[in-house]
Structure formats: C-alpha cells, structure tokens
C-alpha cells in the first residue's frame, strides 16, 4: 500500500472475504508449511495480444522455438514398467517412442526410420516390442537405439551401422511421470521446475498412484486458450454455478514459482463470497453431498454444531481410509479436501489432491492451430496388496460427445468439463471477431495466465531450435 495516499498498489487487491490461508488455518488437522505458503508476484497489467491465439504464424514460432526447448510429460512410468514396453508421444510434427530398455533405463527415440523416414510405431499406440522394426523395409533397432539390422547390407556400404543409432530426446522422471526434452542444452528438469515446486511434487507422492480413467477430446480452441480456461476460479460463478455454494472461488489463492510452475488453492466446503448469506452450513454440505454436483452419496450427512467444511473433511478421511486401508489421521484437512492445481509449463496440470487427483495434458492440433487435444487422467492410490494395476486405455470422444459419456467419468465432473467446452468455442470465435487487439487480465485472479503467457513470449522470442541428438 502507498503510505502517502493509502491506496493499494497494483497487484495488492484481494477479495474482501476470508482468505484461503485463514480458511486452512481454522482446520482441525493442520496443513504442512508448503500448503501454508504464498508466492504471488505482480507481473504487470498490460493487455495480452490476441494474435497468439489466432495466428498460424505464432503457432509456427511456438513449435520451432518453444516446444523444442521445454520439458513435457510424455507418459507415466506405469505405461512402460518392463523392458520392451513402449508409449508413443506426439507433439506437433514430432513423435517419440518412449521405451524401457533391457537395463531398465528409459529412452525417448525420435519415431522415424533412418532409411526413408517411415514411422517405426503408429501415433497413439502403446505396447510391447522386443526391438524397433520399420514396417516398410525392415530396418531394425535395439531398444537402446543402436542399429540391429539393415536389410541387404551389401547395398549400403556407405551406411555405417555404428552411426545409425536412433536420435533421442532427453528423459528424466519425477513423481512417476516421464518427462522429455528435445534440447540437449536445456536445464535439468529439477532446475527447470525449481526447488519449491519439486518440494511440493515430492510431498504428494504421485509415484504411488496409477491412471484408472483416461479421457481425450479435441477442443475447438487454440491450445493456450484451453490451458488458461483452468487457471482461475474467476469463471466459476457464471460457468459452473452448481458448484459455487461449496467452493471458495473469488478468494482462491494464486502462486507463481520461477518461470515454469504456478499454483492455485481453491478451498472446498466453503461458500463462494458471491453468495454470502444465501446458504447456511447445512445447505453447503447438502449441495456438495446430495445436490446436482454431488461427488459422494445419496445419504444426508449432518453438520451439527460444526461447519460444512469440517464435516466434509471428516467424511473424506473416513471414506479414503476405508478405500485405501490406510491411516490418514495426520493428513491435513486441506490436502484431503481442497483443489490444488499446479501448471507445469508448457502443457501439464497436476491436481494432486486426495479428493480428486488427476492430470491434464494439452497439445496443439498439428493440422489446425485453432484446435487442440485435451486429455484428463484420473489417478488412484496403488493398492497395498497385489500387483500394480495397468493404466487405463484412453477413451477418445468425438466433438459432439459429452464428457459424461466416458466410462469411469463422474457425471458431475463431466458436466463441468462440458461447460468449459462451450466457453472455449465461444472464446475462440469471439477473439477472431473482436475489434480489440488483446485480452485484459485481472492482476491477482488471472496471474497464472499472465505468468504462462510471459513464458510463451520468452520462448517465442528465441531463434528456432532444431532438435538435437
């Protein structure tokens, strides 16, 4: 605040309702320090140019300068548990075979034969292969990328097998995720994410979860618009009114960490500040547990002398302890209840909370910069007894299908994703038609968007980067 004028400086304004940290501080089971931290940074108030969402040239610059330099979530380790298991990850024109080698290491080979360029494995596939063989002329590579066979070698005296190793991207793992980067000069993954973000990811122990539902759909909007649709709770009241009675939307907390990671915490079991005085604690609990957006059961739990938030925390703790056969008495109410959202630049969201753990992944449509591929993967704890379950196969929806049609999708959550889809279609068309040259962002509630676009600008300003071996 300016001491002389008494006015708030840009970025200082907050919702006048109770803050996220004050909500969490009142919980019965206290949260760890990394939850009880705030890392907001004011990044300016200028409009963000709309060209980045509608220009094919901007999309080309992103592909040449940004996607070739950044760490991307390619698959989970559970997709490739054994030697020979592989998973094909595509981004724009690039394609990679992520595979487990005989010595247990992970490689990400560029998915192209070194003879005449044929893809070694089809896009969108996963499976097992003892080696990597081209379906066209039979040239074959070992799992580690070294050349195994050239058909009719007498005709290729000029092709030295020792120089025919498949080019590869860099690979690192964290939290059970396999990350790849095409740039040999990029910082290591831990440096790219930063110490604070890595501490948070480690704390959630996401390596101990597996994908039980995987849904993919093509969206009629630029990939960045789709990413940004989930970066703020500012849209909840008008886009998802059914959840506002139990979602502290306007007083959600927003944090930024370095250049490549940001976070929000949105508290559940708390009335939206927009609806103050319109619901009592029992009605808040009823809305979440037996209302239209219910994620629990048809039984009607009672608040009693407490709060809806505490009743929900106690209920969740009992449910999850029974489901996982584990003791959660020391897990904070916030970790059990609240929506924690981490964006890892450029295209991954981690929602590591216990109530609805999931991962989002966004990729530009290689044939149309006004469309993108959106995936949501729901996670569950790995059972303590028995083998680790295989990850779910992706369910691919048509444009005209509702998310609620995907097997394993919670209907209430599917409805929320459908509402976001409608917004994105209107937003892409609106930007195309708009006479305004940019978009205007809130200083606090939309800081994650500005942080994200700031990183986009940094990479797009760089010269094109040819993927290196």
N, C-alpha and C positions, 0 to 999 in steps of 0.2 A: 504494500500500500504506500502511496505517496504521502509522506508525513505532512507536507505543507498543505496539500489540497484535501487530504482524507479520501482520495479516490483510489479505487483498485487499479493496479497496473494490468496491462494485457496479460491474460492467462491466469490471473489470480481469482477470478469469479468462480464460485461453486454453487451448486444447488443449496438453497437455504434449509432444506430438510436435514435430518440426521445423516451423518456421513457414513460411508462404508466402514471405516475403521471404528467408529463409535458403535455401530451395529455389532461388529465382530467382538469388540471389547466387552460387550454385555453377555456374550455367550457363556454357558455353563462350563463347557470344556474349552479352555483357551487355545488360541491358534499359535503356531510357531512364528518366529521372528520374520521369516521370509514371506509369510502371509501378512503380518502386521507392518509391512514396509510400504513406502510410497516413493515413486520415482518419476514424477511428472516433470516435463521440461517444455517451456513455451517455445514454439518454433516458428512464430510469425503468424500474420493474419491475412496475407495476400491471397487473392483468388488463385486457384489451381487451374491451369489451362485445360480446356475441354478437348484439345486436339489429341491428347494421349489416349482418349477413349474412342475416337472416331477415325483416326488417321492410319491408313495402311503403312505409310512411311514410318510412323512412330513405332508401329508393331515390328517392322523390319529392323529398326535400330535396337529395339529391345532384344530381339533374337540374336543379333550379331554381337551386341556389347554387354548385355545383362545375363541372359540365360546361359551363356558360355562361360561365365565367371562366378556363378553363385552355387552354394550348396543346396541340393534338392533331395527331399525324401523320395527315394525310389521304390523301396519295399520294406517290409518288416523282416527281421531275421527268421521269423517263423515261416515265411514263404520259402526259405531255402535252408532248411535245417540240416540236410545231408549232402555229401559230395555228389555233384551231378544235378542237384536241384537248381532250377533257373527261373527267373522272372524277367519279362521284357518291360522296360520302362521307356516310354516315348515322350519327348518334349520338342514340339515343333517338327523340324525335319530330322532331328536327331533321334537315334534309337540305340538302346543299350541292352545287352544280355547280362543281367546281374546273376552271378552263379557262385556256388560254393565249390571250391576246388578240392582236390584229393587231400591236401594238407590241412583243410579246414578253413583256409583264408577265403575272403570274398573278393571277386573281381567284377568289374563292370566293363565289358568289352563293347566297343562300337559294333553295332549289329550290321555288319556288311562284309561280304566275302572280298578278299584281297585279289581275286581273279577278275571278275567283271561286275562286282558291286552288289550282287544279289543279297537280300536279307537272309541271314542264317536262320533266324526264328521269326515267325509272324508276329506282328504287333498284337498286343493284348493277350499274349499267351504266357503260360507258366507250366512247369512240368519237370521232367527228369530227362537227362541226356548223358550218355557215357562220354560223348565228345560233341563237338560242334561241326556239323557237316552241311555244306552248301547243297541245297536240293537241285541246283542247276547242273553242275559238272562234278560234284563230289569232292571238291577240295575240303579237307577236314583239319580241325584244330583240336588240340587237347584243352581240357578245362582251364588250364592256366594261360591259354592263349598262344602257346607255341604251336608251330605247324606240325601236323601229324602226317598229312598225305597230300601230294599233288598228283592227280591222275595223269598218266603218261608223262612222267618227269623227263623223259628223253626229249620232249618237245619244248621244255622250259629250262634250258641250260643257263639262261640269263636270270632265272628266279631262284635266288639263294634261299633255301628253306630257313636258314638261321636268321634271315632278315624278313621273314614272313609272319612274325608274331603279330597277333591282332592288337591294334591300338586300344588303349583303355583309358577310362576316366579314373580319377582318384576316388577312393572309397574310405569312409570312416563310419563307425557305428556309435550310437548313443541312445539310451532309453529303449533298446530293442528295435530301433529304426536303422535302416541302411541309407546313408547319405552319399551322394555322388557329386563330383565337381569336374567339369571339363578342363579347368585351368590349372596347369601344373604350378603356377606361381601364386595361386590364391592362398590366403592364410589358412592354417589348420582349422578344422571345424570348431574346436573349443575356443580358439581366438576369434573366429567369425561370430560366434554366439555371445561371447563374453562371460566372465566369471559368475555374475549374478544369475543370468539365465540358466547356465549349466547347473548351478546350485539348485534352482527350482526344479529343473527337469529330473535331476538325480533324486530329489526328495519324493517325487511322485512314483518312482519305481515302475515306470511304464513297461520295462522289460518283462515284468511279471504279469502281463496281460496279453490277450490274444484277440484277433478280429473275429467276432461272431456274426456280424452283418456288414455287408459292403454294398453300397448302392451308388450307381453312377448315372448322371444325366447331363445332357448337353443343354447349356443355357443360352438364350438369345441375347447375350450381352458380352461386351469386352471382358476379358478375364479380370482386369483390375476393378471394374465396377462390381463384379461378383465377389471378389475378395473383400472389398470395402463394405459390402452390404452387411457383413457380420462383425464389423469392427466397433460398433457402437450400439448402445441401448436406447439412443435418442429416438429411434423409429418404433419402439415397442408399443407406445400408447395407440398410435393410429394404424400400424400394420398388424400388430398382434394384440388387440385389446383383450383377448380372452386370458392372457397371462398377466396383465398389469395388476390385478388385485393381489398377487402374491410375488411381485417382482419389484425390487427397489431399482427402477430403471434410471430415472433422472439423477439419482445420487450414486450411480455406479462409479467405481474408481478406475482411472486410466493411468498406465505407467509406460515409460519407454526405457529401453536398455540398449545403449550404444546405437549402432546403425541398423541392426538387423533383427531385433526382437522387441516386441511390445506386448502389453498385457492389459486385460481388464478383469475386475472382480465385480460381479453383479450378485447381490445378496438375494436369496430366496426366503420365503416365509415372512416377507415384509411388504407392506402396502406401498404401491407406487405413490410418490409425492403428489402426482397429478390427481390422485383420488382420495386425498386426505379427508377424513371424516365421513366417508361414504361406506366404509366396511368396518365391522368390529373384528376382533381377533378370531372368533369362531368362524365368521364368514370367510376370512382369509384362508383359514385352514380348510374349510369346506371347498372353496374354489380350487385349491390345489389337489385335494384328495378325492373329491367326488364330483367336481364340476366338469365342464366341457373339455378342459385341457388336462384332466386328471392323468397322472402317471402312476397312480398307486392302485387302490382297490375300491370296491363298492361299499366297504364298511365305513361308518362315520366316526372317526376318532374325535375326541373332545379336548378342547383346550384347558378347561378347568380354570384354575386361578393363574395360570401361566400365560405364555404368549404362543401364537401360532408358530413362530419360528422355533421355539424350544420344543414344542410338541412334534414338529416335523423332524427336528434333529434326533430326538429320542426314538421316533418311529423308524427313521432311516437306519440308525445304529442297530436297532433290533433286527430289521429286515436283512441288512448286509451281513451281520454276524451269523445269522442263521443260514443265509445263502452261501457264505464262503467258509463257514465253520472256523471262524477266527475271532479273536478278541480285539474289538475296536474301541475299547474304553478310553484309550489315550489318544485317539484320533479326534482332532478338533471338530466342533460343530460346523465351522466354516468349510473345512475340507470335505465333510460329508454332504453339505447342502448346496454350497454356492457354485455359481458358474464361473470357473476360472478359464480364461481364454488367452492363449499365447500365440501370437503370429510370428512365425519364423520365415523371414524374407528369403525367397520371394513368394512362395506358394503353399505354405503349410500352416495349418492351425492345429494346435494341441489343446484339447479340452480335457485335462487330466483328472478333473474332479471325480469323486467316488459315485455321485448320484447318476451322472450320465457321461461316462468317459467316452470320448470319441476323437476322431481325427478328420480334418477336412484337407483335401488337396485340390488345387485349381491349376488348370493348364490351358493355354490358348489353343483354340481350334486352328490347326495348321492350314486349313483351307479358307478360313473366314475370320478376320480379326475382330468382327463384331459378335463372335460366339466364343464360348469356352466350354471346357469339360470340367465338371464339378463332381467330386467324389466325397462321400461321407462313410467313415468306417467306425462302427461301434465296437467298443472293447469290453472285455470281461476279465476278471482275475483268472489266472491259470489255476485249475483245480489242484489241491494239495496232494490228492491221491489219483493215481492213474496217469496215462500219457498226456502230453500237452495236445490239446485239440488242434486240428488243422485249421488254418484261416479260411474264412468263408469265401466262396467264389463271388465275384462281383455280379450284381443284378443290374443290368443296363436298361434304363427306362427310355421310352420314346418321349418326344417333346409333349405329346398330348396326354401322357400318363401322369397321374398324381403320385407323389411320394408315398401316399398312404397305400398304394397298390403293391409296394415292395414287401415281399415276405420278410418278416422279422422287424419291420419298421413300426415303432409305436405310432398309432394313428394320430394322437395329439401332436406329436412332434412332426409327423409327416405333413399335417395341416400347416404348421408354422413354416416349413420349407416351401410349401406351395404358395403361401402368401408372399414370401420373399421373391419367388419366381415372377409373380405378377408385377412386382415393383421393378424388377430388373428389365423386363420387357419395355415397360413404360419409360424407364430412365434412359435406356439406350436410344429409343426413338425420340425422346424429348431433347437429348443433347444434340442429336442430328438436326433437329428443327430449331433449336434455340438461337436467338439473336445475341445472346450473351456469350462472351468469349471464354468464360471459365465457371468454376463452381466455387461457392462460398462455404467455408467450414467454420464450425464453432471452435473456439480456442481450446476448450477442455474436452467436451464430449466427443469431438471428432479429431482429437490429437493423433490417434493411431493412423488415421487416413493421411494426415499431413506427414507424419513420420514415414509411412510407407511410400508416399509419392516423392518424398525427399530422397529416399534411397534409389527409387526409379531414376530420378533426374541425375543422380551421381553416376550411375552406370551408363545411362544413355549418352552422357557427355563424353564417355571414353571412346577411343577408336575401336573399330571391330576387332574381335578376338577370335582367331582361328583356333578351334580346339586342338590342344597339344597332347602328344602321346605321354 
